[in-house]
Amino acid sequence: MKTKKYILTIIALSYHIVSSSAQSSDDILNLLVQKKTITETDADSLRAETALKEQETPKDKTFTIGAELRTRTEFRNGFRTLKPAGDTAVPAFFTNQRSRILLTYEQKNKFILHTSIQDVRVWGQNDPKSNNATLQLFEAYAEVFIHPKFSVKIGRQKIVLDNGRLFSENDWRVNAQAHDAVNFRFNSDKLSSELIGAFNQTSSNNGLTNQPNGEPLSGTTYNPGFNTYKTLAVHYMKYKITDAFTLTTINSADGYQEPKSREGTYQRFTDGGRLEFEKGKIYATFSGYYQSGKDASGNLLAAWYIQPEIKYTNPDNLTIRFGAEIFSGNNGQITSTTDHNFIPLYGVNHRFNGNMEFFINKPGDLNNAGLINPYLFFTKNAGKKVQFRSDFHLFYSENNFINNVKFGKKTIPETINNYLGYENDLGVIYTPKPYIKIDLGVSYAVPSASMAIIKKAGENLTIPTWAYISVTLKPQLFKTSFK
C-alpha cells in the first residue's frame, strides 16, 4: 500500500510538471494505466486534481491586438491664416487618414510591453503605383513594475500630464506626438507622481561627441539637426488634498543645444501647477506657470501663464465653462533683451485657443505680443450617444504691439488696439458604438484690424471659415488571457 502511495506521489508530481501540455500528460496516464501501474480511477483522480488547480490559478497575463482608423475631411477657408478681400487664393479641401495597429502584452502588476505602428497620409499624396513606405513607429515601450504602485517605463511613449496644456499626446494632429524617454511612475489612492528624462540625438555617427555625421566644429555648421529639445527633465505630481481639493505640480527643464557648442544647452525652466475644487455641480480651478532660464535662441527668459476657470453642470446634462488663458508677451514700447513670451511646451493647442488655430505657434502667431483669451464653452449631452458643443473665444494681445505706419518718407510707430477678434466653434459628436465616433465641426471668426496687423494679412479681411467631419474606428480585434 505504501509503495503504491509513493508511486502515485511521483506520478502526480510528474503530471503537474507536464500539465501545461494536455496531450503529453494524458498520454503518460494512459500508458501507466495500460501497464497496470495505476488504475483508471487513480488516473481520473489525478486529472480532476490538476483541473482544479488550473481553475484556482488566476490568468494574470493578457495579449491584446487593437486597431484605429481615423479619416478627417476638412474644408479650409482661412484656417490658421487670414485672407484679404479679393485675394485669389481658393479654399483647401482634403482628407487625411491615420491607421494604427496596437499590440499589448501585460502581466498584471509586473510587466507591460506595448507597440503602436501607424501610417499617416493625405488621400492621394502617393501615386497608387508607388512603393514608397509611409509606416512609422508611434509607440514602443516596456513598463516594468518594481512594486504594484511603482514602475519604470522606457522607450517611445506618450507624455500626457494634467489637462494636456504643457504635455499631451496631441491627438488632433494626424501623426500625434510621442517622446523617446524613461519615466519613473508612482501611483496610489491619493498621490500620483512621474519623473521623466530624455536625451535626443539625430544619429550615432558622432565619434567622441554628439557632433552630427562626424562634421568638424566650424562656425554655425554645428547644428543638432532638429528643432525640438536636446534634453528633457520633468517632475509631475498630483495629490488629492481632500475630497474636494486636488493639487497638481509640474516642474520641467528642457534644453536646446547651443549652435557652436558640443555640450552646451540653453536650459528653459517651467515651474507651476494647478489647484482644483470640485463639489456637486461646481468645478473651479486656477493654474499658473513661470518660465525662466533661456529660450531656444539663448535670450534670457522671464514669462508667465495663468488660467482661471469655473464650470457648472446642471441636471439636464448641460455643462458651462467660463475662463481665460493669459500668455505673457513682449512690450513693444520697451527695448529689452529678455524674452517675455510664454511657450506651452509640448502640449495640445487645438482645443484651447480656438479650433481655427490662429495662435497655435507661439510666439510667432502673436508677433511676440502675448495673448489674452477669455472663453465660454457650452456642452450638451443628448442621451448617451450625442453631444453638442458651442465654444466662444475673444482674443486680445497681452502686451503692446507697435505697428510702423508709413506717411510719405516718414515711418511713425503706432501702438495698435489690443482687441484681436472673435471666434465661434460649433461641434457635434455622435458615438453609435463604443468603438465608433463621428465628429462634425464648423467654425468662423471675425478678425479685427489689429489681428490683421499682427498676422501680417493686409486690410479688408473676409470672414474665415472652416469645417470638418471625422470618423474614428477603434475596435479591439483580439484579446486573450493566460497563465
C-alpha positions in Angstrom: 0.0 0.0 0.0 2.9 2.4 0.9 4.6 1.5 -2.4 1.5 2.5 -4.4 1.2 5.7 -2.4 4.8 6.6 -3.3 4.3 5.7 -7.0 1.1 7.9 -7.1 3.0 10.8 -5.5 5.8 10.6 -8.0 3.3 10.3 -10.9 1.3 13.3 -9.5 4.5 15.5 -9.4 5.4 14.4 -12.9 1.9 15.0 -14.1 1.8 18.6 -12.7 5.2 19.3 -14.4 3.9 18.3 -17.8 0.4 19.5 -17.2 1.0 22.6 -19.5 0.7 20.1 -22.4 -2.7 18.3 -22.0 -1.8 15.8 -24.8 1.5 14.7 -23.2 0.1 14.3 -19.7 -2.9 12.3 -20.9 -0.5 10.0 -22.9 1.5 9.3 -19.8 -1.5 8.5 -17.7 -2.9 6.2 -20.4 0.4 4.4 -20.7 0.5 3.9 -16.9 -3.0 2.5 -16.9 -2.1 0.1 -19.7 0.9 -1.1 -17.8 -1.4 -1.5 -14.8 0.9 0.7 -12.7 -2.1 2.7 -11.7 -5.8 2.2 -12.1 -8.2 4.2 -14.3 -9.7 5.6 -11.1 -6.3 6.9 -10.0 -5.8 8.5 -13.4 -9.2 10.2 -13.3 -8.4 11.4 -9.8 -5.1 13.0 -11.0 -6.8 14.6 -13.9 -9.5 16.1 -11.6 -7.0 17.4 -9.1 -4.9 19.1 -11.9 -8.0 20.6 -13.4 -9.0 22.0 -10.0 -5.5 23.6 -9.5 -5.8 25.1 -13.0 -9.0 26.8 -12.1 -7.5 28.1 -8.8 -4.5 29.7 -10.6 -5.5 33.2 -11.9 -4.8 34.1 -15.5 -2.7 37.2 -15.0 -1.3 37.6 -18.5 -3.1 39.2 -21.4 -2.3 39.8 -25.0 -4.4 42.4 -26.9 -4.5 43.5 -30.5 -6.2 46.8 -31.3 -6.7 49.0 -34.3 -7.5 52.5 -35.2 -8.7 54.0 -38.5 -9.4 57.8 -38.5 -10.3 59.8 -41.5 -10.8 63.6 -41.4 -12.1 65.6 -44.3 -11.6 69.3 -44.0 -12.7 72.5 -45.8 -10.3 75.3 -45.0 -11.1 78.9 -46.0 -8.9 80.8 -43.6 -7.8 78.1 -41.2 -4.7 79.4 -39.3 -4.5 82.4 -41.6 -6.4 85.5 -42.7 -7.5 86.2 -46.3 -7.9 89.8 -47.6 -10.9 90.5 -49.8 -10.1 90.0 -53.4 -7.3 87.6 -52.7 -7.1 84.9 -55.5 -6.3 82.1 -53.1 -9.0 79.4 -53.1 -10.2 77.3 -50.2 -8.5 74.0 -49.4 -10.3 70.7 -49.4 -8.7 67.4 -48.5 -8.9 64.2 -46.4 -6.2 62.9 -44.1 -6.1 59.4 -42.6 -4.4 57.7 -39.7 -4.2 53.9 -39.5 -2.8 52.2 -36.4 -2.2 48.7 -35.2 -1.6 48.3 -31.4 -0.1 45.3 -29.8 0.0 45.0 -26.0 1.3 42.2 -23.7 0.6 42.6 -20.0 1.4 40.6 -16.9 -0.6 42.3 -14.1 1.5 44.4 -11.7 4.7 43.0 -13.3 5.2 44.0 -16.9 3.7 45.7 -19.9 5.1 45.7 -23.5 3.3 48.0 -25.9 3.9 48.8 -29.6 1.9 51.0 -31.8 2.6 51.3 -35.6 0.9 53.9 -37.7 0.6 55.1 -41.3 -0.4 58.8 -41.8 -1.3 60.3 -45.1 -3.4 62.7 -47.1 -5.6 60.8 -49.6 -3.8 60.9 -52.9 -0.4 62.1 -51.7 1.2 58.9 -53.0 0.8 57.6 -56.5 -1.3 54.4 -56.3 1.5 52.6 -58.1 4.2 53.9 -55.8 6.1 51.6 -53.5 7.2 54.4 -51.1 6.8 53.2 -47.5 4.9 55.5 -45.0 4.8 53.4 -41.9 6.2 54.8 -38.7 6.7 53.8 -35.1 4.4 55.8 -32.8 5.0 54.0 -29.5 7.3 51.2 -28.4 7.9 50.9 -24.7 8.2 48.4 -21.8 6.9 49.2 -18.3 8.4 47.1 -15.5 6.6 47.1 -12.1 9.1 47.1 -9.2 6.1 47.3 -6.9 2.4 47.3 -7.7 2.5 51.1 -7.1 5.9 51.8 -8.6 7.0 51.2 -12.2 9.6 52.2 -14.8 8.5 52.9 -18.3 11.2 53.1 -21.0 11.1 53.7 -24.8 9.0 55.7 -27.2 5.9 56.8 -25.3 3.2 59.5 -25.0 3.7 62.0 -22.2 0.3 63.3 -21.0 0.2 65.4 -17.8 -2.6 67.3 -16.1 -5.0 68.8 -18.7 -2.6 68.4 -21.6 -1.7 72.1 -21.7 2.1 71.5 -21.3 2.5 67.8 -22.2 0.0 66.0 -24.3 -0.5 63.2 -26.9 -1.7 66.0 -29.2 -4.2 63.5 -30.8 -5.7 66.1 -33.1 -2.6 66.1 -35.3 -2.8 63.2 -37.7 0.6 61.8 -36.5 0.0 62.8 -32.9 3.1 63.2 -30.6 5.4 60.8 -28.7 8.8 61.1 -26.9 11.8 58.8 -26.5 12.1 58.8 -22.8 12.3 57.0 -19.4 9.5 57.5 -16.9 9.5 56.6 -13.2 5.9 56.3 -12.1 4.3 56.1 -8.7 0.5 55.7 -8.2 -1.5 55.4 -5.0 -5.0 56.4 -4.0 -4.0 60.0 -3.0 -0.7 60.6 -4.8 0.5 60.2 -8.4 4.0 61.1 -9.4 6.1 60.9 -12.6 9.8 61.6 -13.1 10.7 61.8 -16.8 14.0 62.1 -18.5 15.1 62.3 -22.2 18.2 62.9 -24.3 17.8 63.4 -28.1 20.3 62.8 -30.8 19.9 62.6 -34.6 22.4 59.8 -35.2 25.0 57.5 -33.7 27.7 58.6 -36.1 29.3 61.1 -33.8 32.7 59.9 -32.7 33.5 61.1 -29.2 30.9 63.9 -29.2 27.4 64.4 -30.3 28.6 66.1 -33.5 26.2 65.1 -36.3 27.6 63.0 -39.1 31.1 63.5 -37.9 31.2 67.1 -39.1 34.0 69.3 -37.7 33.1 72.1 -35.3 33.2 75.1 -37.6 31.2 78.3 -37.2 27.5 77.6 -37.3 27.7 74.3 -39.2 27.4 72.6 -35.8 23.7 72.0 -35.7 21.9 69.1 -34.0 19.5 68.8 -36.9 16.2 69.0 -35.1 14.0 71.8 -33.7 12.9 70.1 -30.6 14.7 69.7 -27.3 18.1 68.2 -26.7 17.5 67.3 -23.1 14.3 67.0 -21.0 13.6 66.5 -17.3 10.1 66.7 -15.9 8.6 66.0 -12.5 4.8 65.7 -12.2 2.8 65.3 -9.1 -0.9 65.1 -8.4 -2.1 65.0 -4.8 -5.7 64.7 -3.5 -5.7 67.0 -0.5 -9.3 66.4 0.5 -12.4 65.0 -1.3 -12.9 68.5 -2.8 -9.4 69.8 -3.4 -6.6 68.5 -5.6 -3.2 69.9 -6.2 -1.1 69.3 -9.3 2.5 70.5 -9.9 4.8 70.3 -13.0 8.5 71.3 -12.9 10.2 71.0 -16.3 13.7 71.7 -17.7 14.2 71.4 -21.4 17.5 72.2 -23.0 18.2 73.4 -26.6 21.6 72.8 -28.0 23.9 75.8 -28.5 24.7 76.3 -32.2 28.5 76.4 -31.6 29.0 74.1 -28.6 29.4 70.3 -28.3 28.0 70.1 -24.8 26.3 73.5 -24.2 22.5 73.8 -24.0 20.2 76.7 -23.4 18.0 75.5 -20.4 14.4 76.6 -20.1 12.7 76.1 -16.8 8.9 75.9 -16.4 7.5 75.7 -12.9 4.0 75.9 -11.5 0.8 73.9 -11.0 -2.9 73.8 -10.7 -5.4 73.8 -7.8 -8.8 72.2 -8.4 -12.0 72.3 -6.4 -14.9 70.1 -7.2 -18.1 69.6 -5.2 -21.5 68.7 -6.6 -22.3 70.6 -9.7 -19.4 73.1 -9.4 -15.8 72.8 -10.5 -13.3 75.6 -10.2 -9.6 75.7 -11.0 -6.7 78.0 -11.2 -3.3 77.2 -12.8 -0.2 79.3 -13.1 3.3 78.7 -14.5 6.5 80.7 -14.7 9.3 80.3 -17.3 12.9 81.2 -16.6 16.4 80.4 -17.9 17.0 80.9 -21.6 14.9 80.5 -24.7 15.9 78.3 -27.7 17.9 81.3 -29.1 19.8 81.9 -25.9 18.0 85.0 -24.7 17.1 85.5 -21.0 13.6 84.3 -20.3 11.0 85.7 -17.9 7.5 84.7 -18.9 4.3 83.6 -17.2 0.9 81.9 -17.9 -2.4 81.8 -15.9 -5.7 80.0 -16.4 -8.7 80.6 -14.1 -11.9 78.6 -14.9 -15.2 77.7 -13.3 -17.5 75.0 -14.6 -21.2 74.3 -13.8 -23.1 71.1 -14.8 -26.9 71.1 -14.4 -29.2 68.1 -14.1 -30.1 68.3 -17.8 -26.5 67.4 -18.9 -25.7 70.9 -19.8 -22.1 72.0 -18.9 -21.0 75.6 -18.9 -17.3 76.5 -18.7 -16.1 80.1 -18.3 -12.5 81.1 -18.0 -9.5 82.6 -19.6 -6.0 81.8 -20.8 -3.4 84.5 -20.5 0.1 84.2 -22.0 2.7 87.0 -21.3 4.4 88.7 -24.2 6.9 91.4 -25.0 6.1 95.1 -24.6 6.7 96.7 -28.0 7.2 100.1 -26.3 10.2 98.9 -24.4 13.5 97.6 -25.8 14.7 94.6 -23.9 17.0 91.6 -24.3 14.8 89.5 -22.1 12.2 87.3 -23.7 8.7 87.5 -22.0 6.9 85.1 -24.3 5.5 82.0 -22.5 5.6 78.8 -24.6 3.2 76.0 -23.7 6.0 73.4 -24.2 4.7 70.2 -25.8 1.0 70.3 -25.0 -2.1 70.4 -27.2 -3.0 73.7 -28.7 -6.1 72.9 -30.9 -8.7 72.7 -28.2 -7.6 75.6 -26.1 -7.3 78.8 -28.2 -9.9 78.1 -30.8 -10.3 75.3 -33.3 -9.2 77.5 -36.2 -5.7 77.6 -34.7 -4.9 81.3 -35.3 -2.5 81.3 -32.4 -1.2 77.8 -32.4 2.5 78.6 -33.0 3.6 80.8 -30.1 5.1 83.4 -30.1 5.2 83.7 -33.9 1.5 83.8 -34.5 1.2 86.5 -31.8 4.2 88.5 -33.2 5.6 88.3 -29.6 2.8 90.4 -28.0 1.3 87.6 -25.9 -2.4 86.5 -25.7 -5.5 87.0 -23.5 -8.2 84.5 -24.5 -11.5 84.7 -22.5 -13.7 81.8 -23.4 -17.2 80.5 -22.8 -18.0 76.8 -23.6 -21.4 75.1 -23.7 -21.6 71.3 -23.9 -25.0 69.5 -24.1 -25.3 65.7 -23.9 -28.4 64.4 -25.7 -28.6 60.9 -24.4 -25.5 58.7 -24.2 -24.6 58.9 -27.9 -24.8 62.5 -29.0 -23.0 65.6 -27.7 -23.4 69.2 -28.9 -20.7 71.9 -28.4 -20.5 75.6 -28.8 -17.2 77.4 -27.9 -16.9 81.2 -27.9 -13.5 82.9 -27.8 -12.4 86.5 -27.6 -8.8 87.4 -28.4 -6.6 90.3 -27.1 -2.9 90.9 -27.2 -1.5 90.7 -23.7 1.1 93.4 -24.3 1.7 96.5 -26.5 2.4 95.9 -30.2 4.0 98.6 -32.3 3.0 98.9 -35.9 5.2 101.1 -38.1 3.0 103.2 -40.3 4.5 105.0 -43.3 3.5 108.6 -44.1 5.4 109.6 -47.2 9.0 109.2 -46.4 8.4 109.0 -42.7 7.7 105.9 -40.6 5.6 106.6 -37.5 5.4 103.9 -34.7 1.8 103.3 -33.6 0.5 101.2 -30.7 -2.4 99.1 -32.0 -5.6 98.3 -30.2 -5.3 95.2 -28.1 -8.6 93.6 -29.3 -7.8 91.0 -32.0 -11.1 89.3 -32.8 -13.7 86.7 -32.0 -14.3 83.0 -32.9 -17.1 80.6 -32.5 -16.6 76.8 -32.8 -19.7 74.5 -33.2 -19.5 70.8 -33.0 -21.5 67.5 -32.8 -20.1 64.2 -31.6 -22.0 61.0 -32.4 -20.9 57.7 -30.8 -23.2 54.9 -32.1 -20.9 52.2 -30.7 -18.1 52.4 -28.1 -15.6 51.9 -30.9 -17.1 54.3 -33.4 -17.0 58.1 -33.2 -18.3 60.6 -35.8 -17.2 64.2 -35.2 -18.5 67.2 -37.1 -17.3 70.7 -36.6 -17.9 74.2 -38.2 -16.1 77.4 -37.2 -16.0 81.0 -38.2 -14.1 84.1 -36.9 -14.5 87.9 -37.1 -10.9 89.3 -37.0 -10.1 92.9 -36.1 -7.7 95.3 -37.9 -5.3 94.6 -35.1 -5.3 90.9 -35.7 -4.6 91.6 -39.4 -1.6 93.7 -38.4 -0.2 91.0 -36.1 -0.8 88.3 -38.6 0.6 90.4 -41.4 -2.5 89.9 -43.5 -3.3 93.3 -45.0 -6.6 95.0 -44.9 -10.3 94.4 -45.8 -10.4 90.9 -44.5 -13.0 88.3 -45.3 -14.7 86.1 -42.7 -12.5 83.0 -42.2 -14.5 79.7 -42.1 -13.6 76.1 -41.5 -15.4 72.8 -41.4 -14.6 69.1 -40.9 -16.0 65.7 -40.5 -14.0 63.0 -38.8 -14.8 59.2 -38.5 -12.8 57.2 -36.0 -13.0 53.4 -35.6 -11.1 51.9 -32.7 -12.1 48.2 -32.4 -10.4 45.6 -30.2 -9.5 42.9 -32.6 -8.3 40.2 -30.3 -7.8 39.6 -26.6 -6.7 36.5 -24.7 -5.8 35.8 -21.1 -3.5 33.1 -20.0 -1.2 32.0 -17.2 
